[in-house]
Amino acid sequence: MEKNSQNAAKPKKSQESFWTEERGDIGVKQIALTVAAIVIIGAAIAIVNRNLGDWISDVWDMFMEQIKKFTQ
């Protein structure tokens, strides 16, 4: 009777979650998450680089306008 209660508490192999099956030091999920993080960071850098020139010129123009206002 006790063996049945112990077996009932253990999940079957087919019922185990995908996220709990980890083997080895570095798994496929860790590699996938690392690649996803690199792609997201790369996309963010590309967006910033595309707009960086406009942002710098906008800030420069704003400072120059402020300087002109102070000197008038």
Secondary structure, DSSP 8 states (H G I E B T S, - for coil): -HHHHHHHHS--GGGS-GGG---SSS-HHHHHHHHHHHHHHHHHHHHHHHHHHHHHHHHHHHHHHHHHHHH-
